[in-house]
Amino acid sequence: VLGNLIKNALEASVAGQPVTVTICTGGETTLFAVHNVGVMPALTAAQVFKQRFTTKGAGHGLGLYSVLILGEQYLGGQVEFDSSVDVGTVFRFTLPNQPPQKSH
């Protein structure tokens, strides 16, 4: 999940622009945040987690969809993002410090 968020941030950045990764742990969760200075167009932002949606051309479109599925359905976390002129784009993945309990 984190690797894919970093890869996407790097691909969305122009050479020399910073990409930062922040990890904050405390309480019951750990937050992973990946930031780049680019701003996502509103039409892209509205579709970013859809399966097979891509701005990169053929052969792409599973990255952020897989982040959502793996991060939320399999790992029990929460994936969200913000993109604005003031901040840039930040994807956040909040993960419980204890794995979700599986029902038998």
MARMILUM-151838 format. One record per residue: residue in one letter; x, y, z of N, C-alpha, C in turn; residue number from 1. Coordinates in pm, whole numbers, plus 50000, padded with zeros to 5 digits. Layout:
! MARMILUM-151838
<pt 'A' <X Y Z> <X Y Z> <X Y Z> NUM>
...
! end
This chain:
! MARMILUM-151838
<pt 'V' <50084 49882 50000> <50000 50000 50000> <50088 50125 50000> 1>
<pt 'L' <50180 50131 50096> <50266 50248 50106> <50355 50261 49983> 2>
<pt 'G' <50410 50151 49936> <50494 50154 49817> <50421 50208 49696> 3>
<pt 'N' <50296 50169 49680> <50218 50217 49566> <50188 50366 49579> 4>
<pt 'L' <50159 50412 49700> <50133 50555 49720> <50258 50638 49689> 5>
<pt 'I' <50375 50588 49730> <50500 50659 49703> <50528 50659 49553> 6>
<pt 'K' <50512 50546 49488> <50535 50536 49343> <50447 50634 49268> 7>
<pt 'N' <50319 50641 49304> <50228 50734 49236> <50267 50879 49260> 8>
<pt 'A' <50308 50912 49383> <50349 51049 49413> <50472 51087 49330> 9>
<pt 'L' <50567 50996 49318> <50685 51023 49237> <50650 51041 49090> 10>
<pt 'E' <50562 50956 49039> <50522 50965 48899> <50443 51093 48871> 11>
<pt 'A' <50372 51145 48971> <50293 51266 48953> <50375 51393 48972> 12>
<pt 'S' <50501 51378 49008> <50587 51492 49035> <50681 51520 48919> 13>
<pt 'V' <50720 51645 48908> <50820 51687 48812> <50957 51668 48878> 14>
<pt 'A' <51058 51636 48800> <51193 51616 48855> <51232 51734 48943> 15>
<pt 'G' <51281 51703 49061> <51323 51805 49155> <51217 51846 49257> 16>
<pt 'Q' <51092 51810 49231> <50987 51841 49328> <50993 51740 49443> 17>
<pt 'P' <50969 51786 49566> <50977 51695 49680> <50856 51602 49690> 18>
<pt 'V' <50881 51482 49735> <50777 51388 49778> <50814 51352 49921> 19>
<pt 'T' <50721 51369 50013> <50752 51340 50152> <50662 51228 50204> 20>
<pt 'V' <50720 51148 50291> <50647 51041 50357> <50656 51067 50507> 21>
<pt 'T' <50540 51069 50571> <50535 51091 50715> <50467 50971 50779> 22>
<pt 'I' <50523 50925 50889> <50464 50814 50964> <50446 50860 51108> 23>
<pt 'C' <50323 50853 51156> <50292 50892 51294> <50220 50775 51360> 24>
<pt 'T' <50272 50732 51472> <50207 50624 51544> <50170 50672 51684> 25>
<pt 'G' <50058 50622 51731> <50014 50659 51864> <49876 50601 51889> 26>
<pt 'G' <49850 50570 52011> <49719 50514 52042> <49698 50382 51972> 27>
<pt 'E' <49589 50374 51901> <49551 50247 51838> <49581 50241 51689> 28>
<pt 'T' <49635 50350 51631> <49658 50352 51487> <49795 50407 51451> 29>
<pt 'T' <49836 50379 51328> <49953 50439 51268> <49909 50506 51139> 30>
<pt 'L' <49953 50629 51119> <49917 50706 51000> <50038 50715 50909> 31>
<pt 'F' <50018 50679 50784> <50118 50694 50679> <50064 50801 50584> 32>
<pt 'A' <50140 50905 50561> <50097 51012 50470> <50203 51032 50363> 33>
<pt 'V' <50159 51042 50238> <50249 51064 50125> <50204 51192 50056> 34>
<pt 'H' <50295 51288 50046> <50263 51421 49995> <50348 51456 49874> 35>
<pt 'N' <50286 51514 49775> <50359 51579 49667> <50293 51714 49639> 36>
<pt 'V' <50366 51803 49573> <50317 51940 49556> <50216 51957 49444> 37>
<pt 'G' <50200 51856 49361> <50106 51865 49251> <49961 51868 49298> 38>
<pt 'V' <49875 51922 49213> <49732 51929 49242> <49659 51842 49140> 39>
<pt 'M' <49571 51759 49190> <49494 51669 49106> <49370 51743 49052> 40>
<pt 'P' <49346 51739 48921> <49223 51799 48869> <49099 51734 48933> 41>
<pt 'A' <48993 51810 48949> <48872 51762 49015> <48815 51638 48949> 42>
<pt 'L' <48816 51630 48816> <48762 51512 48748> <48845 51388 48777> 43>
<pt 'T' <48975 51405 48789> <49062 51293 48825> <49037 51251 48969> 44>
<pt 'A' <49031 51349 49059> <49009 51319 49201> <48880 51242 49224> 45>
<pt 'A' <48778 51271 49146> <48649 51204 49163> <48653 51057 49122> 46>
<pt 'Q' <48754 51018 49044> <48759 50881 48991> <48882 50803 49037> 47>
<pt 'V' <48965 50862 49118> <49099 50809 49145> <49100 50667 49202> 48>
<pt 'F' <48998 50627 49275> <48995 50492 49333> <48916 50392 49249> 49>
<pt 'K' <48868 50432 49133> <48793 50340 49048> <48887 50241 48979> 50>
<pt 'Q' <48842 50117 48973> <48920 50012 48906> <48938 50048 48759> 51>
<pt 'R' <49060 50038 48712> <49101 50063 48574> <49104 50210 48535> 52>
<pt 'F' <49075 50303 48626> <49090 50445 48594> <49237 50481 48595> 53>
<pt 'T' <49282 50550 48492> <49421 50591 48485> <49436 50719 48405> 54>
<pt 'T' <49539 50793 48436> <49579 50908 48354> <49710 50876 48283> 55>
<pt 'K' <49758 50752 48298> <49891 50713 48250> <49889 50632 48121> 56>
<pt 'G' <49773 50598 48068> <49767 50521 47946> <49742 50374 47971> 57>
<pt 'A' <49740 50298 47862> <49709 50155 47868> <49806 50081 47960> 58>
<pt 'G' <49754 49978 48026> <49837 49897 48113> <49846 49947 48256> 59>
<pt 'H' <49772 50051 48288> <49771 50108 48422> <49628 50110 48473> 60>
<pt 'G' <49609 50155 48596> <49475 50173 48648> <49437 50082 48762> 61>
<pt 'L' <49531 50004 48813> <49500 49918 48927> <49567 49967 49056> 62>
<pt 'G' <49660 50060 49047> <49738 50103 49161> <49657 50155 49278> 63>
<pt 'L' <49583 50264 49258> <49509 50321 49369> <49386 50237 49404> 64>
<pt 'Y' <49332 50168 49306> <49222 50074 49336> <49274 49964 49429> 65>
<pt 'S' <49392 49912 49400> <49448 49806 49485> <49485 49860 49623> 66>
<pt 'V' <49531 49986 49630> <49558 50049 49759> <49431 50050 49843> 67>
<pt 'L' <49321 50087 49783> <49193 50093 49854> <49149 49954 49900> 68>
<pt 'I' <49153 49856 49812> <49108 49721 49845> <49199 49659 49951> 69>
<pt 'L' <49329 49662 49929> <49423 49603 50026> <49421 49678 50158> 70>
<pt 'G' <49426 49810 50150> <49433 49891 50271> <49310 49882 50359> 71>
<pt 'E' <49193 49879 50297> <49070 49879 50377> <49012 49740 50398> 72>
<pt 'Q' <48995 49663 50292> <48928 49533 50306> <49017 49426 50368> 73>
<pt 'Y' <49146 49427 50337> <49233 49320 50387> <49308 49360 50514> 74>
<pt 'L' <49348 49487 50522> <49427 49529 50638> <49345 49602 50743> 75>
<pt 'G' <49220 49634 50712> <49132 49699 50809> <49164 49844 50835> 76>
<pt 'G' <49232 49909 50742> <49268 50050 50757> <49171 50141 50686> 77>
<pt 'Q' <49212 50265 50671> <49133 50365 50600> <49225 50441 50506> 78>
<pt 'V' <49182 50458 50381> <49259 50530 50280> <49180 50653 50239> 79>
<pt 'E' <49246 50768 50237> <49179 50892 50195> <49284 50986 50137> 80>
<pt 'F' <49238 51093 50073> <49331 51190 50018> <49265 51326 50009> 81>
<pt 'D' <49351 51426 49999> <49310 51563 49972> <49403 51617 49866> 82>
<pt 'S' <49350 51703 49780> <49432 51767 49679> <49382 51909 49662> 83>
<pt 'S' <49470 52006 49688> <49432 52147 49676> <49554 52230 49639> 84>
<pt 'V' <49528 52348 49587> <49635 52439 49547> <49719 52478 49669> 85>
<pt 'D' <49655 52495 49784> <49726 52538 49904> <49820 52432 49960> 86>
<pt 'V' <49784 52305 49947> <49859 52197 50013> <49931 52105 49916> 87>
<pt 'G' <49879 52087 49797> <49927 51985 49706> <49838 51862 49722> 88>
<pt 'T' <49893 51744 49704> <49816 51621 49718> <49875 51536 49829> 89>
<pt 'V' <49788 51491 49919> <49829 51408 50032> <49739 51285 50036> 90>
<pt 'F' <49798 51168 50026> <49726 51043 50047> <49759 50995 50187> 91>
<pt 'R' <49655 50956 50262> <49674 50908 50399> <49620 50766 50410> 92>
<pt 'F' <49698 50683 50476> <49659 50545 50505> <49671 50528 50656> 93>
<pt 'T' <49559 50510 50722> <49557 50489 50866> <49534 50341 50891> 94>
<pt 'L' <49624 50282 50967> <49622 50138 50990> <49612 50110 51139> 95>
<pt 'P' <49522 50019 51179> <49517 49982 51320> <49647 49914 51363> 96>
<pt 'N' <49693 49944 51483> <49815 49882 51532> <49796 49734 51565> 97>
<pt 'Q' <49675 49693 51588> <49643 49552 51609> <49567 49503 51486> 98>
<pt 'P' <49602 49386 51434> <49530 49334 51316> <49383 49313 51349> 99>
<pt 'P' <49296 49330 51249> <49154 49305 51273> <49129 49160 51315> 100>
<pt 'Q' <49035 49140 51404> <48999 49004 51447> <48917 48937 51339> 101>
<pt 'K' <48956 48815 51304> <48882 48739 51204> <48776 48657 51275> 102>
<pt 'S' <48657 48658 51218> <48551 48575 51275> <48561 48434 51219> 103>
<pt 'H' <48533 48336 51305> <48543 48196 51262> <48408 48137 51240> 104>
! end
